[in-house]
Amino acid sequence: AAGAPPATATPAPEAEAASEPIEADIEIAAEQQEEVEELHTEDSAVVEGIEEEAAVAQDEDTAVDEWLERHTQEAEAAIEAADELAARADQILLADAEGEAEEADEAEAEDAPEAEAQAPLETTWAIAEEPLEALEVVEAIDGAPAEQWLPQGAAAEEQAAQEAAAWMQVVDQASERTYYWNQLTGMTQWEQP
């Protein structure tokens, strides 16, 4: 045995047969690993796309929020300016009215003689002659007869007829209820006059 050539290890046929399924399993595992890596790459691309879309949407939301905030501030400033203008217009109108009242008082004082300006007004009271809904007391100024303050006879009847004819029935479109509108005075009411 000492002079015999060294024995080379040759695999036994059973060992070769057993290694074939392992190599096949390794190949399958490698293919599956490649598929997993491809899926991971695709998933990463999808996730990146979603993140990009989310960033764009967030930028758009931010832009909308900024636009809304800017226009809200502009609207509030416009309302404030309109309120200031309205207040200023009220001041001007009040000043004009006060000035006109003073001018009218001065003109009246210049036109009226001193004796008439100092004389007290004579006031008399009279009870209305016409039958009315309730007893009315009418003040006659400067001796004018009480009758001139109240409608009399046919004039009273004509006035009452005109007032009654001035009322029109109108249907409210929102509630479909009937209300009454006086064409002469512009007054409206739900109850029939």
Sequence and secondary structure as in RCSB ss.txt:
>XXXX:A:sequence
AAGAPPATATPAPEAEAASEPIEADIEIAAEQQEEVEELHTEDSAVVEGIEEEAAVAQDEDTAVDEWLERHTQEA
EAAIEAADELAARADQILLADAEGEAEEADEAEAEDAPEAEAQAPLETTWAIAEEPLEALEVVEAIDGAPAEQWL
PQGAAAEEQAAQEAAAWMQVVDQASERTYYWNQLTGMTQWEQP
>XXXX:A:secstr
  SS        HHHHHHHHHHHHHHHHHHHHHHHHHHHHHHHHHHHHHHHHHHHHHHHHHHHHHHHHHHHHHHH
HHHHHHHHHHHHHHHHHHHHHHHHHHHHHHHHHHHHS HHHHHS   EEEEE SS  SS  EEEEETT  GGGGS
  HHHHHHHHHHHHHTEEEEE TTT  EEEEETTT  EESS  
